[in-house]
Amino acid sequence: MKKWFAMAMVCSVALGCGNGLIVQAAETVAVRSEMRTAFDPAFPEILRKDLKELYTKMDHSVVLPTYVPMPDGKVFAFDHKIEKIGYTLNAYLGKNADTAAADKNLIYTISSDTDKSRSLMPEGELYQKLPKKNDWTVYYATSEVTNSEYFTLKQKFSAAVEQLPLLPNSKGDLYLYKKDGVLSVAASWSYDAQTDYQFVSECAELSFDEKFALIRSMRPVLNLFEKADAYVLPEARTLDLKFNSTLLEQRENNKKMQLSKTPFLYKGSVYLPLRDLGTLTGMEAHYVAQDKTVYFMPRDHNRVGMELNALTGEVKSRGVSMGKTTVLNKEGRLLLPVKFFSGQWGLGVVYNAENKTVTVNDSKFTSNQNITRDQNAEVLTMKVLSANGPMFLYSNQFFYTGGWGYNNLMPPTGYSSLKYSVQQISVPLIPGQNEIELTNIHTKKTIDTITLQNTLPADKVPFRGGNTQFYDNMSKTITLSTNDGKEKVWGGGYAEAKKEVTVTGMISKPAFDSIRMIVNVNGKDSGQVVSVSSPGGDFSFKIHPDKGPGIYEVSLYNPKGSLPSTEAGEMMADFVSFVIRFQ
C-alpha cells in the first residue's frame, strides 16, 4: 500500500513530511506554459456563453452565481447588455431555453456599477435596519414584512453572517421587501470600494431560501491561471428523473437525455436498465453474456471500475468484494438498483416518494494545469488553487516516500479562505521522465497525472533527506560511483548504471557503527530494512538491479536505539536519500 505521509517514525522526505514545512530551500521554477484561460468549474454550463462574453469585454471583474435553482419542469435562459458604467445580466424562466427569454418571466438580475449611479433601495418603502454584522447591513420594509417573517429573516441572516461576511472580502447591504405580495430580495456590495455589484429577485417562482442561496453563491469570474499554475476544484451536477418519464434532466446545462425505460420501483428501491444506469452514473457499462458479468468502466479518474456477477449479485472492485445486491431481469433486460451503485461511486441519491422523483447529486474534483511539460530543475514548484486542505497529495511516482512540501497562500478575492487556498507545492524531480500524481487524500483515488521531461544534468541532482532536528549537526560525505566499462564518479544524489553502483561514505557527529537501508523500486515499498556495517562511521556497499531496470530510491537510516523512542515506537529517520536509474 502506498505510504502517503512519512510517519513520525520514518521521516524520509526531501521537502518536508506533507506537514506544511518546507525544510529544504527549493529554487523557484518557471512552470507555466503559454497563458491559457480557465474558469471555475463551479459556474454552471448554462451561464458559460454569457460568462465568456462578459469576461472578454468588461474592464472590471464580472460577478455571477454558481448556484442553479431549478423549479420543476422549467429551465433558465439568460441575456446581458453592456453599458458604460457596467453590465446587466438577466435570468429568465420558461418551459424551454429557446422561449424563456421571449416570455420575459424575469427571475433575477445581476449588474455592476462603476460610478455608483444606480439606486438599489426600492422607492416609497419605510425601512428598518438590523444590526450590522461582518460589514453587511440588512434593511427590511417595516410596512410590508410581517413580524413572523421579520424574525425568520433575522434568524437566517444572523446565522449566515455570524462568522463571515455574506460574501468573502465584501461589504454590502441586503434589502428584504415585498413586491406584489412576493417576498423579494435585493443586495448591493463591493469588493474594492470601486465597483458596486447588485442583485435583485422579485419573482414568485423562487423561494426566499433560493434567492438567498443565489446571493451566497456569487463569485468573481477569474482566469484561474492568472492566480495559480493549476487548480483542483469541486464540480457538481444534479440529475432528475421521474417515474412516468424516460427523460433524464441535468440542471446545470438544461440538458435532457433519453433513457430506454422509465424507472422501476422494487421493494422501495429504484431500478434502471444497465445502460441507463451507466448514463446516470457517468460509467461505461457492458454485459458479457458468456461470463454472466457486468463490467463498469470509469470515464475519468474519479471513479473506480467494478464487476457485477449477474447470477449472485456480488460486486467486486479490483478483486475486493464490495457487497451483494439484488439483480432483476425484466423483459430480457437486466435492472440494477440506482442507490447501491451510486453509493459505491460517491453519488448522492434522493428518492421522493410523494412526487415520484429521483435526484442524483454527483460531486467530484476536477483539475487542470498550465504547466510546461519540459523542465530543467531539481524541484517542480507550482501554485495550486484548491479546496482547503491539504485534501490532496502531490507525489512523484518514482519516489515511494512521495516527498513534497507546501506553503499556504491566500485565495483570490471572492473565495473564502475557510474553503479555498492557494498552495505553493514543491515536488522533487529527477533527470528524464517524471510523473507527478495528484491524489485525493481521503479516497486515495488519482485525480490527475502530469508527465514531465526534466533536462536537469545528473550532477545537479542533490542528495536529499536528513531533515529531522536530530541531524542538524551531522557531518557526512557520500559518493556514488559506477563502472560500466568506464569508471565514473557522479557529482550528486543521482546515478545511472547497467550493473551496479558503489556507495561510499563517512558519517561523524554522530559516528554510527551501523546504519539501516531501505531500497524502494519504481515508487513501490520494498518492505525490507537492511543493516549495513559502518565501523567508525565509514561505510561502503553496492546496489544491484536485482528487481530489473527502473528507478531505485535508496534511503539510509539511523541504527537501532540511536534516536529517542516515541509512543509509536522506535524512531527511524533517514539522514540521506538518493536515486539510481538502472537501465
C-alpha positions in Angstrom: 0.0 0.0 0.0 1.3 3.5 -0.9 2.7 5.4 2.0 1.3 8.8 1.5 2.7 10.6 4.6 6.0 9.8 6.2 5.1 8.8 9.8 6.8 10.2 12.9 8.9 7.1 12.9 10.1 7.4 9.3 10.6 11.0 8.2 12.2 10.4 4.9 11.1 13.3 2.8 13.0 15.6 0.6 11.0 18.7 1.1 9.0 18.1 4.3 6.6 15.5 5.6 3.5 17.0 4.0 3.1 19.0 7.2 3.3 22.4 5.7 7.0 22.9 6.5 9.5 23.1 3.6 12.8 22.3 5.2 15.0 22.3 2.1 15.1 25.5 0.1 14.0 24.9 -3.5 14.8 27.0 -6.5 11.6 28.6 -7.9 10.9 27.1 -11.3 9.0 28.8 -14.1 6.5 26.1 -14.6 4.0 28.0 -16.8 3.4 27.2 -20.4 1.8 29.8 -22.8 -1.1 31.6 -21.0 -4.4 29.9 -21.2 -7.9 30.7 -19.8 -9.7 28.6 -17.4 -12.8 29.4 -15.3 -14.0 27.9 -12.1 -15.9 24.7 -12.9 -18.5 25.6 -10.3 -20.0 28.1 -12.8 -22.9 26.3 -14.4 -22.7 25.4 -18.1 -25.8 27.3 -19.0 -24.0 30.5 -17.9 -20.8 29.9 -19.8 -21.7 31.7 -23.0 -22.6 35.0 -21.2 -19.8 34.5 -18.8 -17.1 34.3 -21.5 -18.5 37.3 -23.4 -18.7 39.5 -20.3 -15.3 38.4 -19.1 -13.8 39.3 -22.5 -15.5 42.7 -22.9 -15.5 44.1 -19.3 -12.6 46.1 -17.9 -13.6 45.3 -14.4 -14.4 42.0 -12.7 -17.6 40.2 -13.6 -19.6 38.6 -10.7 -22.0 35.7 -11.3 -23.7 33.0 -9.3 -22.6 29.4 -9.1 -25.9 28.1 -7.7 -28.7 27.0 -10.1 -32.2 26.8 -8.6 -34.5 24.6 -10.8 -38.2 25.0 -10.4 -40.0 21.8 -11.5 -40.3 21.4 -15.3 -38.8 24.8 -16.2 -35.4 25.9 -17.5 -33.3 29.0 -17.4 -32.3 31.4 -20.2 -30.0 34.4 -20.0 -29.3 37.7 -21.8 -27.0 40.5 -21.0 -26.1 44.1 -22.0 -23.0 46.2 -21.6 -23.2 49.9 -20.7 -20.6 52.5 -20.0 -21.0 52.0 -16.2 -21.1 48.2 -16.2 -23.1 45.2 -17.3 -26.5 43.8 -16.6 -27.4 40.1 -16.8 -31.0 38.9 -16.7 -32.2 35.4 -15.9 -35.5 34.1 -17.2 -37.5 31.0 -16.5 -39.6 29.2 -19.1 -40.7 25.8 -20.4 -37.7 25.6 -22.7 -34.5 27.6 -23.1 -35.5 28.9 -26.6 -38.6 30.7 -25.4 -37.7 31.5 -21.7 -36.2 34.9 -22.6 -39.0 35.8 -25.0 -41.6 35.1 -22.3 -39.9 37.8 -20.2 -40.5 35.9 -17.0 -37.7 37.6 -15.2 -36.3 35.6 -12.3 -33.3 37.8 -11.2 -30.9 40.5 -12.4 -27.2 41.0 -11.6 -25.5 44.2 -12.5 -22.3 46.2 -12.0 -21.9 49.9 -11.4 -18.5 51.7 -11.6 -19.9 55.2 -11.0 -22.3 54.3 -8.2 -25.2 55.9 -10.0 -27.8 53.1 -9.7 -30.1 53.3 -6.7 -31.0 49.9 -5.2 -33.3 50.7 -2.3 -36.9 50.3 -3.6 -38.8 53.7 -3.5 -41.7 54.5 -1.3 -40.9 52.0 1.4 -40.2 52.5 5.1 -37.0 50.6 6.0 -35.6 49.5 9.3 -32.0 48.3 9.9 -31.0 45.1 11.5 -27.7 45.2 13.5 -24.7 45.3 11.2 -22.7 42.0 11.1 -19.3 41.5 9.4 -19.6 44.6 7.1 -23.1 43.7 6.0 -26.3 45.6 6.9 -29.9 44.3 6.5 -32.8 46.6 5.7 -36.4 45.4 5.8 -39.7 47.1 4.8 -41.5 47.6 8.1 -44.8 48.3 6.4 -44.8 45.0 4.4 -42.8 42.4 6.2 -44.8 40.8 9.0 -43.4 40.2 12.4 -43.1 36.4 11.9 -41.4 37.0 8.6 -39.1 39.5 10.2 -38.0 37.2 12.9 -37.4 34.3 10.4 -35.3 36.6 8.2 -33.4 38.0 11.1 -32.5 34.5 12.3 -31.5 33.3 8.8 -29.3 36.4 8.1 -27.7 36.3 11.5 -26.8 32.6 11.2 -25.4 33.2 7.6 -23.1 36.1 8.5 -22.3 35.4 12.2 -18.6 34.4 11.5 -18.0 35.8 8.0 -19.3 38.5 5.6 -22.2 37.4 3.4 -19.7 37.2 0.6 -15.9 36.8 1.1 -13.9 40.0 1.1 -17.0 42.1 0.6 -19.0 44.9 2.3 -22.7 45.4 1.4 -26.3 45.9 2.1 -29.2 43.5 1.9 -32.8 44.6 1.4 -35.9 42.5 2.2 -39.3 43.7 1.0 -42.5 42.6 -0.8 -43.4 43.2 -4.5 -46.9 42.3 -5.4 -47.1 40.2 -2.3 -43.9 38.3 -3.0 -41.1 38.3 -0.5 -38.2 39.8 -2.5 -34.5 40.3 -2.1 -32.0 42.9 -3.3 -28.4 43.2 -2.4 -25.6 45.7 -3.1 -21.9 45.0 -2.4 -18.3 45.8 -3.3 -15.0 44.1 -3.0 -12.8 47.1 -3.6 -15.0 50.2 -3.0 -14.5 51.0 -6.7 -17.2 48.8 -8.3 -20.7 48.0 -6.9 -22.5 44.8 -7.7 -26.2 44.5 -7.4 -28.7 41.6 -7.3 -32.5 41.8 -7.4 -35.0 39.0 -7.4 -38.8 39.7 -7.1 -40.2 36.6 -8.7 -42.7 34.2 -7.1 -41.1 31.0 -8.6 -38.1 31.1 -6.3 -38.4 30.8 -2.5 -36.6 33.2 -0.2 -34.0 30.4 0.5 -33.3 30.0 -3.2 -32.9 33.8 -3.6 -30.6 34.0 -0.6 -28.6 31.0 -2.0 -28.1 32.8 -5.2 -26.5 35.7 -3.4 -24.4 33.5 -1.3 -23.0 31.8 -4.4 -21.9 35.0 -6.1 -18.2 34.8 -7.2 -15.9 36.9 -9.4 -15.2 35.4 -12.8 -11.5 34.9 -12.9 -9.0 33.3 -15.2 -7.7 30.8 -12.7 -4.4 30.6 -14.5 -3.7 34.2 -13.6 -3.9 33.2 -9.9 -2.3 29.7 -10.0 -0.5 27.3 -12.3 -3.0 24.5 -11.6 -6.3 24.1 -9.9 -8.2 21.2 -8.1 -11.8 22.3 -7.5 -15.2 20.7 -6.9 -17.5 20.2 -9.9 -21.1 19.2 -9.4 -24.0 18.0 -11.5 -27.6 17.4 -10.5 -29.7 14.8 -12.4 -33.5 14.5 -12.1 -35.7 11.7 -13.3 -39.4 10.9 -12.9 -41.2 7.6 -12.7 -43.5 8.4 -15.6 -40.8 9.7 -17.9 -37.8 8.5 -19.8 -36.2 11.9 -19.7 -33.1 12.4 -17.5 -32.6 16.1 -16.9 -29.3 17.8 -15.9 -29.9 21.1 -14.1 -26.6 22.8 -14.7 -26.9 22.9 -18.5 -30.6 22.5 -19.2 -29.7 19.2 -20.8 -32.2 16.3 -21.4 -31.0 12.8 -22.0 -33.2 10.0 -23.2 -33.4 6.7 -21.2 -34.5 3.4 -22.6 -37.0 2.8 -19.9 -38.8 4.6 -17.1 -37.5 3.9 -13.5 -38.9 0.8 -11.9 -39.6 0.5 -8.1 -38.9 -2.8 -6.4 -39.2 -3.2 -2.6 -38.6 0.5 -2.0 -35.5 0.7 -4.3 -35.3 2.4 -7.7 -34.1 0.3 -10.5 -32.8 1.2 -14.0 -31.7 -0.9 -17.0 -27.9 -1.5 -17.3 -27.1 1.1 -19.9 -29.3 3.7 -18.3 -27.5 3.3 -15.0 -24.3 3.9 -16.9 -25.7 7.1 -18.3 -26.8 8.2 -14.9 -23.5 7.5 -13.1 -21.1 8.5 -15.8 -19.8 5.0 -16.3 -19.3 2.7 -19.3 -21.4 -0.4 -18.7 -21.0 -3.7 -20.6 -22.6 -7.1 -20.1 -20.6 -10.2 -21.2 -23.2 -13.0 -21.5 -20.6 -15.7 -21.5 -19.3 -14.7 -18.1 -22.7 -13.5 -16.8 -20.8 -10.5 -15.7 -21.4 -6.7 -15.9 -18.3 -4.6 -16.2 -18.4 -0.9 -15.2 -15.5 1.2 -16.6 -14.9 4.7 -15.4 -14.7 7.6 -17.9 -12.4 9.6 -15.6 -10.0 9.3 -12.6 -12.9 10.0 -10.1 -14.5 6.6 -10.4 -13.2 3.0 -10.0 -14.1 0.1 -12.2 -16.4 -2.6 -10.8 -17.6 -6.1 -11.8 -21.1 -7.4 -11.1 -21.9 -11.1 -11.1 -25.4 -11.1 -12.6 -26.2 -14.5 -11.1 -25.1 -14.0 -7.5 -25.3 -10.2 -7.3 -21.8 -9.9 -5.9 -20.0 -6.7 -6.7 -16.2 -6.5 -6.8 -13.7 -3.7 -7.3 -10.1 -4.6 -8.0 -10.7 -8.1 -6.8 -12.2 -6.9 -3.5 -15.8 -7.7 -2.7 -18.0 -4.6 -2.2 -21.1 -6.5 -1.1 -24.1 -8.1 -2.8 -27.3 -6.6 -4.3 -30.4 -7.8 -6.0 -30.4 -8.0 -9.8 -33.7 -8.1 -11.7 -34.4 -9.5 -15.1 -37.4 -7.8 -16.7 -38.4 -8.4 -20.3 -35.0 -9.6 -21.1 -33.2 -6.6 -19.6 -31.0 -6.5 -16.5 -32.3 -4.0 -14.0 -29.9 -2.7 -11.3 -30.5 -0.7 -8.1 -29.6 3.0 -8.5 -28.8 3.7 -4.9 -26.5 0.8 -4.4 -24.2 1.5 -7.3 -24.4 5.3 -7.0 -23.3 4.9 -3.4 -20.3 2.9 -4.5 -19.1 5.8 -6.7 -19.9 8.5 -4.1 -23.1 9.8 -5.7 -26.0 11.0 -3.5 -29.4 9.7 -4.3 -32.7 11.1 -3.0 -36.0 9.4 -3.7 -39.1 11.5 -3.2 -42.0 9.0 -2.8 -44.6 11.7 -2.8 -43.5 13.3 -6.1 -42.3 10.1 -7.6 -38.9 11.6 -8.5 -35.3 10.6 -8.1 -32.5 13.2 -7.7 -28.9 12.2 -8.1 -26.2 14.6 -6.9 -22.8 14.0 -8.4 -19.9 15.9 -6.9 -16.3 15.3 -7.8 -12.9 17.1 -8.1 -11.7 18.3 -11.4 -8.2 19.6 -12.3 -6.4 21.5 -15.0 -2.9 22.8 -15.3 -0.9 25.4 -17.2 2.5 23.7 -16.7 5.1 23.2 -19.4 6.0 19.6 -19.8 9.7 20.4 -20.4 11.5 21.2 -17.1 15.1 21.9 -16.1 15.0 21.8 -12.3 15.6 19.7 -9.2 12.2 20.6 -7.9 8.9 21.4 -9.5 7.4 24.4 -7.8 3.8 25.4 -8.7 0.9 27.3 -7.2 -2.3 25.2 -6.9 -5.7 26.6 -6.2 -7.8 24.0 -4.4 -10.4 23.4 -1.7 -8.8 24.0 1.7 -6.5 21.2 2.9 -4.3 19.7 2.2 -7.1 17.5 0.9 -4.7 16.3 -1.9 -1.4 14.7 -2.2 1.3 15.5 -4.8 3.9 12.9 -5.4 6.5 11.9 -7.9 5.6 8.4 -8.8 9.2 7.4 -8.8 9.6 8.3 -5.2 7.9 5.9 -2.7 8.2 8.4 0.1 6.3 10.9 -2.0 8.2 13.8 -0.5 6.5 17.1 -1.2 6.1 20.4 0.7 3.7 23.3 0.6 3.2 26.8 1.8 -0.4 28.2 2.2 -1.2 31.4 0.4 -4.4 33.5 0.3 -7.1 32.5 -2.2 -8.3 35.1 -4.8 -10.8 37.8 -3.9 -14.2 36.4 -3.6 -13.1 32.9 -2.5 -13.5 32.2 1.2 -10.2 31.4 3.0 -12.1 28.9 5.1 -13.0 26.9 1.9 -10.1 27.6 -0.5 -6.4 28.3 -0.6 -3.6 28.7 -3.0 -0.7 26.4 -2.0 2.8 26.6 -3.3 3.6 23.0 -3.9 7.2 21.6 -4.3 7.8 18.1 -5.6 11.3 16.6 -6.2 12.3 15.8 -9.8 14.9 13.5 -11.4 16.5 13.7 -14.8 14.4 12.2 -17.6 10.7 11.4 -17.3 8.8 12.2 -14.2 5.2 11.5 -13.3 3.5 13.8 -10.8 0.4 12.2 -9.4 -2.4 14.2 -7.7 -4.4 12.1 -5.3 -7.4 12.6 -3.1 -6.1 12.2 0.5 -9.4 10.7 1.7 -10.4 8.3 -1.1 -6.8 7.6 -2.3 -8.1 8.0 -5.9 -6.0 9.6 -8.5 -7.4 12.8 -9.8 -4.7 13.7 -12.4 -1.2 12.8 -13.5 1.3 15.2 -15.0 4.0 13.7 -17.1 7.2 15.9 -17.4 10.5 15.6 -19.1 13.4 17.0 -17.0 16.6 18.0 -18.7 18.4 18.8 -15.4 22.1 17.5 -15.6 22.7 14.4 -13.4 25.3 16.2 -11.3 22.8 18.9 -10.3 20.5 16.4 -8.5 21.1 16.9 -4.8 21.3 14.3 -2.0 18.0 14.6 -0.1 16.8 13.7 3.3 18.2 14.4 6.7 15.6 16.9 7.6 15.0 15.9 11.2 16.3 18.1 14.0 18.5 15.3 15.3 20.7 15.6 12.2 21.3 19.4 12.5 24.9 18.9 13.5 25.6 15.8 11.4 28.7 15.8 9.2 28.6 13.4 6.2 30.2 12.8 2.8 28.7 10.3 0.3 29.8 9.3 -3.1 28.1 7.3 -5.9 30.3 5.6 -8.5 29.8 3.2 -11.4 31.9 1.1 -13.7 30.1 0.0 -16.9 33.3 -0.3 -18.9 34.5 3.0 -17.7 34.7 4.2 -14.1 32.7 7.3 -13.2 32.1 9.2 -10.0 28.7 11.0 -10.0 28.5 14.6 -8.7 25.3 14.4 -6.7 22.5 12.3 -5.4 21.7 10.6 -8.7 23.5 7.9 -10.8 22.7 5.9 -13.9 24.1 2.3 -14.3 23.6 -1.0 -16.0 25.3 -3.4 -13.5 25.9 -1.9 -10.1 26.5 1.3 -8.1 29.1 1.6 -5.4 28.1 3.8 -2.4 30.9 5.0 -0.1 30.7 7.5 2.7 31.6 8.7 6.1 29.4 9.9 9.0 30.5 11.9 12.0 28.7 13.7 14.8 27.3 11.1 15.5 29.5 8.4 14.1 27.1 5.4 13.6 28.8 2.0 13.8 26.0 0.6 11.7 23.2 2.1 9.5 20.0 0.8 8.1 19.0 0.9 4.4 15.7 0.7 2.5 15.6 0.4 -1.3 12.3 1.1 -3.0 11.9 0.4 -6.7 9.7 2.3 -9.1 7.7 4.0 -6.3 6.8 0.7 -4.6 7.6 -0.2 -1.0 10.3 -3.0 -0.8 9.2 -3.8 2.7 12.8 -4.7 3.6 15.2 -3.0 6.0 18.9 -4.0 5.5 21.6 -3.4 8.1 24.9 -2.1 6.8 28.1 -2.1 8.9 29.8 1.3 9.2 32.7 1.0 11.7 33.8 4.4 12.9 31.2 5.9 10.7 32.8 4.7 7.4 30.7 2.5 5.0 30.9 1.1 1.5 28.4 -1.2 -0.2 27.0 -1.9 -3.7 23.4 -1.6 -5.1 22.5 -4.1 -7.8 19.4 -4.1 -10.1 18.1 -7.2 -8.5 14.5 -6.2 -9.4 15.3 -5.3 -13.0 15.6 -2.0 -14.7 13.9 1.0 -13.2 14.2 3.8 -10.6 15.8 2.7 -7.3 15.3 5.1 -4.4 17.8 4.4 -1.6 17.4 5.8 1.9 19.9 5.4 4.7 18.7 5.5 8.3 20.0 5.7 11.9 20.8 2.4 13.7 18.5 1.0 16.3 18.5 2.8 19.7 20.3 5.9 18.3 17.3 8.2 18.5 14.6 8.7 21.2 11.6 6.5 21.1 8.0 7.8 20.7 4.6 6.5 21.7 4.5 4.8 18.2 7.8 3.0 19.0 11.4 3.3 18.0 12.2 6.4 15.8 13.6 5.7 12.4 14.6 8.7 10.3 16.6 8.9 7.1 19.7 11.0 7.1 20.2 10.9 3.3 18.5 9.5 0.2 19.5 9.3 -3.4 18.2 7.9 -6.7 19.7 5.3 -9.1 18.3 4.7 -12.6 19.2 1.2 -13.7 19.0 0.7 -17.4 
